Amino acid sequence: MSGHDGKTMGAASRAALAACSLAFTAFTHSVGAAPALEEVAAGVRIDVGQISVSGISSGGFMAHQFHVAHSEHVMGAGIVAGGPYYCAQGTILDAVTKCSQFVMLECRALGLDPRWCAQSDLAPKDKTGIARAARASFDEARKQEAAGNISKLSHLKNGKVYLFSGVHDAIVPQGVMDTLFHFYADANKAGVAQANIDYSRTFPARHTMVRDSFSKPAGNVVGSCPLPPAALPAPDEDAYIDDCEAVAGQYQEKSGCNCPPAAASGETTATCPPSNTQAVCKDLREVDLAGAILKRLYGAPALSTGRAPVAESAVQAFDQRQVFSKFSDIPFTALQNASMAREGYVFIPPACRDGRRCKLHVAFHGCRQGGQTDRRRGHSGNLFAKFAGYNEWAQAHDLVVLYPQVDRRANPPPLNPRGCWDWWGQNYTHAGYHTQHGTQIKAVAQMINLLAGGQKLLAVPAE
């Protein structure tokens, strides 16, 4: 054997070995990957007239954004601490000053001059500012409708809407949520009927997903609804999911919500203070926020049988990368696919696997809530998907819940350091983020299409 042949054989051996190594790596990677969504949801039948969305924080902005983009096929939305369509007007500066208080909070955390910090709070605060912001928001929606980039806005009129803004929310001001209310409720905007919209704005909660003690996990994963001036958890340890049952009970008693009916003379008992307002008492009763949202969207009679406990393992992971492959030939990379995490999650009640036609709800997590946030407890999966309170209702009422995921680890700073859904565009998914052309909106639309049996229900425009 010549030296030349020996070199050739050596090169061939190394190439073969490298090929085998790559194949083994790919095999082991595929073994560890989550299954495709259509595999996880095999046999599920979705009632395409009963698709709704909700979300908290950036997920609240996204839920509303998605509702506007696809209102033809989305019959309702629940928004917790979110804001109106195109609130940030495509700039991150407006996102953190006009639509949220991130800049002011960071300013105070750094110990800067309070007068300068106050100047960074540009959210609408009075009727004039709120009206102006609502008008600008709906004007943008009309512009996108005229361009054919979103569903016809007339579809919003018959939708169901639930809005929630905690009294102690230090991140998204109530003026921003008030603007969203006017987007939906004003006759010269979406014109949602008064009977179809609820707005809870007197509940004594911070920026959190409010829930009660039902099916509450052990440990401190779910907070105890701390209110100012109580010390709040460190941001990196905060799941933004709080059990507020005890706080609600205290406030109900204080407000007279638990008092017996007034006597015939119209007087209350001496020990019972008069109720502040009907709205306060109603909001306090809605301590189970996921249940309140779903009751508004699907009606109280259908949910009258209550909730059923759900095992944590019932929430299943699926491979979000494969979702992208259904509508795009762009390779899955963190930047190109807009911070989408490797895995999303879905909860499918047993009844929905037995041929029964089920409703579909899409729940968008907030900032810092995406990805495998349960690893701090030595587990896998996502805390919001497990413990936000949706699954207990879904188990009893034939409702599939989809939890799409974005993750701050999917993109390096400064693109998305908090793991938020894109509701500002700049330096993230860019122009068109708030339309059917937005990368994240297309991804979730495709997830819905896959759950609906692979039909092309929601538009997923080509690049």
C-alpha positions as CSV (number, residue, x, y, z in Angstrom):
1,M,0.0,0.0,0.0
2,S,1.5,3.3,-1.0
3,G,1.8,6.3,1.2
4,H,-0.7,8.0,-1.0
5,D,-3.2,5.2,-0.7
6,G,-2.7,5.2,3.1
7,K,-3.5,8.9,3.2
8,T,-6.6,8.3,1.1
9,M,-7.8,5.5,3.3
10,G,-7.1,7.6,6.4
11,A,-9.1,10.5,5.0
12,A,-11.9,8.2,4.0
13,S,-12.0,6.6,7.5
14,R,-12.0,10.0,9.2
15,A,-14.8,11.2,6.9
16,A,-16.8,8.0,7.6
17,L,-16.2,8.4,11.3
18,A,-17.3,12.0,11.2
19,A,-20.4,11.1,9.3
20,C,-21.3,8.4,11.8
21,S,-20.7,10.8,14.7
22,L,-23.0,13.4,13.1
23,A,-25.6,10.8,12.5
24,F,-25.4,9.6,16.1
25,T,-25.6,13.1,17.4
26,A,-28.6,13.8,15.2
27,F,-30.2,10.6,16.4
28,T,-29.6,11.2,20.1
29,H,-30.9,14.8,19.6
30,S,-34.1,13.6,17.9
31,V,-34.6,11.1,20.7
32,G,-34.6,13.8,23.3
33,A,-36.7,16.3,21.3
34,A,-40.4,16.8,22.0
35,P,-42.9,15.3,19.5
36,A,-44.6,17.4,16.9
37,L,-47.8,19.2,17.9
38,E,-50.0,17.2,15.5
39,E,-48.6,14.0,17.1
40,V,-49.4,15.2,20.6
41,A,-52.9,16.2,19.5
42,A,-53.7,13.2,17.4
43,G,-57.4,12.5,17.4
44,V,-58.4,15.9,18.8
45,R,-61.3,17.6,17.2
46,I,-61.5,21.4,17.6
47,D,-64.7,23.4,17.3
48,V,-63.4,26.2,15.0
49,G,-66.1,28.6,16.1
50,Q,-64.9,28.4,19.7
51,I,-61.3,29.6,19.6
52,S,-60.2,32.3,22.0
53,V,-57.0,33.9,23.5
54,S,-55.8,35.4,26.7
55,G,-52.5,36.6,28.2
56,I,-50.7,38.5,30.9
57,S,-48.2,41.4,30.5
58,S,-46.4,41.1,27.2
59,G,-48.8,38.1,26.7
60,G,-51.7,40.4,27.3
61,F,-50.4,42.8,24.6
62,M,-50.0,39.7,22.3
63,A,-53.4,38.3,23.1
64,H,-55.0,41.6,22.0
65,Q,-52.7,41.9,19.0
66,F,-53.6,38.4,17.9
67,H,-57.3,39.0,18.5
68,V,-57.2,42.0,16.2
69,A,-55.1,40.3,13.6
70,H,-57.4,37.2,13.4
71,S,-60.8,38.3,14.8
72,E,-62.5,36.4,12.0
73,H,-61.7,33.2,13.7
74,V,-61.0,34.3,17.3
75,M,-64.2,34.8,19.2
76,G,-62.9,36.5,22.3
77,A,-59.9,37.6,24.3
78,G,-58.9,38.0,27.9
79,I,-56.2,40.6,28.6
80,V,-54.4,40.9,32.0
81,A,-52.1,43.9,32.4
82,G,-51.7,44.4,28.7
83,G,-52.5,47.3,26.4
84,P,-54.0,48.5,23.1
85,Y,-53.1,47.6,19.5
86,Y,-49.9,49.3,18.3
87,C,-49.4,50.9,21.7
88,A,-45.6,51.2,21.2
89,Q,-46.0,52.4,17.6
90,G,-43.1,50.2,16.5
91,T,-40.5,51.7,19.0
92,I,-39.0,50.2,22.1
93,L,-38.8,53.6,23.7
94,D,-42.6,54.1,23.6
95,A,-43.0,50.5,24.9
96,V,-41.1,51.2,28.1
97,T,-42.4,54.8,28.7
98,K,-45.9,55.2,27.2
99,C,-47.2,51.6,27.5
100,S,-45.4,50.4,30.6
101,Q,-43.3,51.8,33.4
102,F,-40.1,49.8,32.9
103,V,-37.9,52.9,32.5
104,M,-39.3,54.5,35.6
105,L,-38.9,51.3,37.6
106,E,-35.3,50.9,36.5
107,C,-34.7,54.6,37.2
108,R,-35.9,54.2,40.8
109,A,-34.0,51.0,41.2
110,L,-30.8,52.9,40.3
111,G,-31.5,55.5,42.9
112,L,-31.7,58.4,40.4
113,D,-33.4,61.7,40.9
114,P,-37.2,61.0,41.4
115,R,-38.1,64.1,39.4
116,W,-36.2,62.7,36.4
117,C,-37.8,59.3,36.9
118,A,-41.3,60.7,36.9
119,Q,-40.6,62.3,33.5
120,S,-40.2,58.8,32.0
121,D,-43.8,57.9,32.9
122,L,-45.6,58.9,29.7
123,A,-48.7,56.6,30.0
124,P,-52.1,58.3,29.5
125,K,-53.5,59.4,32.8
126,D,-56.7,61.4,32.1
127,K,-59.7,61.2,29.8
128,T,-58.1,63.3,27.2
129,G,-54.9,61.3,27.0
130,I,-56.8,58.0,27.1
131,A,-59.1,59.1,24.3
132,R,-56.2,60.3,22.2
133,A,-54.3,57.0,22.7
134,A,-57.4,54.9,21.9
135,R,-58.0,56.8,18.7
136,A,-54.4,56.4,17.6
137,S,-54.6,52.7,18.3
138,F,-57.7,52.1,16.3
139,D,-56.6,54.3,13.5
140,E,-53.6,52.0,13.0
141,A,-55.9,49.0,13.1
142,R,-58.0,50.6,10.3
143,K,-54.8,51.2,8.3
144,Q,-53.8,47.6,8.6
145,E,-57.3,46.5,7.7
146,A,-57.3,48.6,4.6
147,A,-54.0,47.0,3.6
148,G,-55.4,43.5,4.1
149,N,-53.0,42.7,6.8
150,I,-55.5,41.9,9.5
151,S,-59.1,40.5,9.7
152,K,-62.0,42.9,9.1
153,L,-62.5,44.9,12.2
154,S,-66.2,44.4,12.1
155,H,-65.6,40.9,13.5
156,L,-64.6,42.4,16.8
157,K,-68.1,43.7,17.5
158,N,-69.5,40.3,18.3
159,G,-66.5,39.2,20.3
160,K,-66.3,38.5,24.1
161,V,-63.7,40.4,26.1
162,Y,-62.4,40.3,29.6
163,L,-59.9,42.9,30.9
164,F,-58.0,42.9,34.2
165,S,-55.8,45.6,35.8
166,G,-54.6,45.2,39.4
167,V,-54.8,48.2,41.6
168,H,-51.2,47.8,42.7
169,D,-49.7,47.0,39.2
170,A,-46.4,48.9,39.1
171,I,-45.5,47.8,35.5
172,V,-48.6,48.5,33.3
173,P,-50.5,51.6,34.4
174,Q,-54.3,51.5,34.5
175,G,-54.4,54.3,32.0
176,V,-53.0,51.9,29.4
177,M,-55.7,49.3,30.2
178,D,-58.3,52.0,30.2
179,T,-57.2,52.8,26.6
180,L,-57.6,49.2,25.7
181,F,-61.1,49.2,27.2
182,H,-62.1,52.2,24.9
183,F,-60.6,50.4,21.9
184,Y,-63.0,47.6,22.4
185,A,-66.0,49.4,23.9
186,D,-66.3,52.8,22.0
187,A,-69.1,52.8,19.4
188,N,-66.7,54.5,16.9
189,K,-64.1,51.8,17.4
190,A,-64.6,48.1,17.9
191,G,-68.1,48.7,19.4
192,V,-68.2,45.6,21.5
193,A,-71.6,45.3,23.2
194,Q,-71.7,46.2,26.9
195,A,-73.0,42.8,27.8
196,N,-70.0,41.2,26.1
197,I,-67.2,43.0,27.9
198,D,-66.0,42.9,31.6
199,Y,-63.3,45.2,33.0
200,S,-62.0,44.4,36.4
201,R,-59.9,47.3,37.8
202,T,-60.5,47.3,41.5
203,F,-58.8,44.0,42.6
204,P,-56.0,44.6,45.1
205,A,-53.3,42.8,43.2
206,R,-49.9,43.7,41.7
207,H,-48.6,42.7,38.2
208,T,-49.6,39.0,38.5
209,M,-51.8,36.2,37.4
210,V,-54.4,36.1,40.2
211,R,-55.5,32.7,41.3
212,D,-56.8,31.0,44.5
213,S,-55.8,27.9,46.5
214,F,-57.5,25.4,44.4
215,S,-55.1,22.7,43.2
216,K,-52.2,24.9,44.4
217,P,-48.8,23.2,44.2
218,A,-46.6,22.7,47.3
219,G,-43.8,25.1,48.0
220,N,-43.4,28.7,47.1
221,V,-43.8,28.5,43.3
222,V,-47.1,30.3,43.5
223,G,-46.8,33.6,45.5
224,S,-49.1,34.8,48.3
225,C,-50.3,38.0,46.6
226,P,-47.9,40.4,48.3
227,L,-49.1,44.0,48.2
228,P,-47.2,47.2,48.8
229,P,-45.6,48.0,51.1
230,A,-44.8,44.3,51.5
231,A,-41.4,43.2,50.1
232,L,-41.8,41.7,46.7
233,P,-39.8,38.6,45.4
234,A,-36.7,39.1,43.5
235,P,-37.5,39.4,39.8
236,D,-35.6,36.3,38.8
237,E,-37.4,34.3,41.4
238,D,-40.9,35.7,40.7
239,A,-43.3,33.5,38.7
240,Y,-45.9,36.4,38.6
241,I,-48.6,33.9,39.7
242,D,-50.1,34.7,43.1
243,D,-52.7,33.0,45.3
244,C,-54.9,36.0,46.2
245,E,-57.7,34.2,48.0
246,A,-56.8,35.4,51.5
247,V,-56.3,39.0,50.3
248,A,-59.6,39.0,48.5
249,G,-61.4,37.7,51.6
250,Q,-60.0,40.4,53.7
251,Y,-61.0,43.1,51.2
252,Q,-64.5,41.6,50.8
253,E,-65.1,41.9,54.5
254,K,-63.6,45.4,54.6
255,S,-65.8,46.5,51.7
256,G,-69.0,44.9,53.1
257,C,-69.2,42.4,50.3
258,N,-69.8,39.5,52.7
259,C,-72.5,41.2,54.7
260,P,-76.1,39.8,54.9
261,P,-78.8,41.5,52.7
262,A,-80.1,44.8,53.9
263,A,-83.2,44.9,56.1
264,A,-86.5,45.8,54.6
265,S,-85.9,49.4,55.8
266,G,-82.8,49.5,53.6
267,E,-80.4,49.7,56.5
268,T,-77.4,47.3,57.0
269,T,-76.5,45.8,60.3
270,A,-74.5,48.0,62.6
271,T,-71.4,45.8,62.3
272,C,-71.4,45.8,58.5
273,P,-69.9,48.7,56.6
274,P,-71.8,49.7,53.5
275,S,-70.4,48.2,50.3
276,N,-68.2,50.6,48.4
277,T,-69.5,49.8,44.9
278,Q,-70.9,46.8,43.2
279,A,-67.9,46.8,40.9
280,V,-65.5,46.4,43.9
281,C,-67.4,43.4,45.3
282,K,-67.7,41.8,41.9
283,D,-64.0,42.1,41.2
284,L,-63.1,40.6,44.6
285,R,-65.2,37.6,43.9
286,E,-63.2,36.9,40.7
287,V,-60.1,35.8,42.6
288,D,-59.9,32.9,40.2
289,L,-58.8,35.0,37.2
290,A,-58.5,32.2,34.6
291,G,-62.0,31.1,35.6
292,A,-63.3,34.6,35.3
293,I,-61.8,34.9,31.8
294,L,-63.2,31.6,30.6
295,K,-66.6,32.4,32.0
296,R,-66.8,35.6,30.1
297,L,-65.5,34.0,26.9
298,Y,-67.6,30.8,27.0
299,G,-70.5,31.6,29.3
300,A,-71.2,30.7,33.0
301,P,-73.7,27.9,32.3
302,A,-71.1,25.8,30.4
303,L,-68.8,26.2,33.4
304,S,-71.3,25.7,36.2
305,T,-69.9,22.3,37.2
306,G,-66.7,23.9,38.5
307,R,-63.1,22.7,38.2
308,A,-61.3,19.4,38.4
309,P,-57.8,18.8,39.7
310,V,-55.1,18.3,37.1
311,A,-51.8,16.5,37.4
312,E,-48.7,18.5,36.5
313,S,-47.7,15.8,34.0
314,A,-50.9,16.3,32.1
315,V,-49.3,19.4,30.4
316,Q,-47.4,18.1,27.4
317,A,-44.5,19.6,25.5
318,F,-44.3,19.8,21.7
319,D,-41.5,20.9,19.3
320,Q,-42.1,24.5,18.2
321,R,-39.4,24.2,15.6
322,Q,-41.5,21.8,13.6
323,V,-44.3,24.3,13.6
324,F,-42.1,26.8,11.8
325,S,-41.2,24.2,9.2
326,K,-44.8,24.1,8.2
327,F,-44.9,27.6,6.9
328,S,-41.3,28.7,6.4
329,D,-38.1,27.2,5.0
330,I,-36.0,29.5,7.2
331,P,-33.8,27.3,9.5
332,F,-34.7,27.4,13.1
333,T,-32.4,29.9,14.8
334,A,-33.1,32.1,17.8
335,L,-32.9,35.3,15.8
336,Q,-34.8,34.2,12.6
337,N,-37.6,32.6,14.5
338,A,-38.2,35.5,17.0
339,S,-37.2,34.1,20.4
340,M,-39.5,31.1,20.1
341,A,-38.5,28.5,22.6
342,R,-37.6,25.0,21.5
343,E,-40.8,23.6,23.2
344,G,-44.4,24.8,23.6
345,Y,-47.0,23.2,25.8
346,V,-50.6,22.0,25.4
347,F,-53.1,20.7,27.8
348,I,-55.7,18.2,26.3
349,P,-58.4,16.9,28.7
350,P,-59.0,13.1,28.3
351,A,-62.5,13.8,27.0
352,C,-61.0,15.7,24.1
353,R,-59.1,12.6,23.0
354,D,-62.3,10.5,22.7
355,G,-63.7,12.1,19.6
356,R,-65.6,14.9,21.4
357,R,-65.5,18.3,19.7
358,C,-63.7,20.7,22.1
359,K,-63.1,24.4,22.4
360,L,-59.6,25.9,22.0
361,H,-58.0,28.6,24.2
362,V,-54.5,30.0,23.6
363,A,-52.9,31.4,26.8
364,F,-49.9,33.7,26.3
365,H,-47.4,33.9,29.2
366,G,-45.8,37.1,30.3
367,C,-42.2,38.3,30.4
368,R,-39.9,36.1,32.4
369,Q,-42.5,33.3,32.3
370,G,-41.6,31.5,29.2
371,G,-39.5,28.4,28.6
372,Q,-38.6,25.8,31.2
373,T,-39.2,27.9,34.3
374,D,-40.1,24.9,36.5
375,R,-36.4,23.8,36.5
376,R,-35.9,25.8,39.7
377,R,-37.9,23.0,41.4
378,G,-35.9,20.3,39.8
379,H,-38.7,19.6,37.3
380,S,-39.2,20.3,33.6
381,G,-41.8,22.3,31.9
382,N,-43.4,25.7,32.3
383,L,-44.9,27.2,35.5
384,F,-47.5,29.3,33.7
385,A,-48.7,26.4,31.7
386,K,-49.0,24.3,34.9
387,F,-50.3,26.7,37.5
388,A,-51.9,29.8,36.0
389,G,-55.3,28.2,36.7
390,Y,-56.6,27.4,33.2
391,N,-56.2,23.6,33.2
392,E,-58.5,23.0,36.1
393,W,-61.4,24.6,34.2
394,A,-60.4,23.0,30.9
395,Q,-60.4,19.5,32.5
396,A,-64.1,19.8,33.4
397,H,-65.3,21.7,30.4
398,D,-63.9,20.2,27.2
399,L,-61.3,22.9,26.6
400,V,-57.9,22.4,25.0
401,V,-55.4,25.0,26.2
402,L,-52.4,25.9,24.0
403,Y,-49.4,27.5,25.7
404,P,-47.0,28.9,23.0
405,Q,-43.6,29.9,24.3
406,V,-40.9,32.5,23.8
407,D,-37.8,32.4,25.9
408,R,-35.2,35.1,26.8
409,R,-32.4,32.5,26.4
410,A,-33.4,32.0,22.7
411,N,-32.0,35.5,21.9
412,P,-29.0,37.3,23.3
413,P,-29.5,40.8,24.8
414,P,-30.5,43.4,23.9
415,L,-33.1,41.8,21.6
416,N,-35.3,40.3,24.2
417,P,-33.6,40.1,27.6
418,R,-36.8,39.5,29.6
419,G,-38.3,36.9,27.3
420,C,-41.3,39.0,26.2
421,W,-43.7,38.5,23.4
422,D,-43.1,41.1,20.6
423,W,-45.5,44.0,20.9
424,W,-43.0,46.8,19.9
425,G,-41.2,45.5,16.8
426,Q,-38.0,47.5,16.9
427,N,-34.8,45.4,17.3
428,Y,-37.0,42.3,17.6
429,T,-39.3,40.9,14.8
430,H,-39.4,44.3,13.2
431,A,-42.2,45.8,10.9
432,G,-45.4,43.9,10.6
433,Y,-45.1,42.3,14.1
434,H,-48.7,43.4,14.9
435,T,-50.3,41.9,11.7
436,Q,-50.8,38.5,10.2
437,H,-47.3,38.8,8.8
438,G,-45.7,39.0,12.2
439,T,-43.4,36.0,12.8
440,Q,-44.8,35.2,16.2
441,I,-48.4,35.7,15.1
442,K,-47.8,33.4,12.1
443,A,-46.3,30.7,14.4
444,V,-49.3,30.7,16.8
445,A,-51.7,30.8,13.8
446,Q,-50.0,27.7,12.4
447,M,-50.3,26.0,15.8
448,I,-54.0,26.6,15.8
449,N,-54.3,25.3,12.2
450,L,-52.5,22.1,13.3
451,L,-54.8,21.6,16.3
452,A,-57.7,22.2,13.9
453,G,-56.7,19.1,12.0
454,G,-54.2,20.7,9.7
455,Q,-56.7,22.9,7.9
456,K,-55.7,26.3,6.7
457,L,-58.1,28.1,9.0
458,L,-56.0,31.2,10.0
459,A,-54.0,33.0,7.4
460,V,-50.3,32.3,7.5
461,P,-48.9,34.7,4.8
462,A,-45.7,33.8,2.9
463,E,-42.6,35.8,3.5
